[in-house]
Amino acid sequence: MTEIQKLAQQAKEVLQRAVAEALDKKRRLGQYAVIYQNGKLVRLEPEQIAEQLRKH
């Protein structure tokens, strides 16, 4: 793996962690979240956010 590939992988992991933390915060606050899934915008209720986080 080249240095650029390593940096890209690190950036991807950091972004995934940040998104997971933001979604978890919305879940804990009882707020909905909107995500892009299968080519569509999808509104997730707090209970659905927990399910989504378990998948990833």
Secondary structure, 3 states (H helix, E strand, C coil): CCHHHHHHHHHHHHHHHHHHHHHHHHHHHCCCEEEEECCEEEEECHHHHHHHHHHC
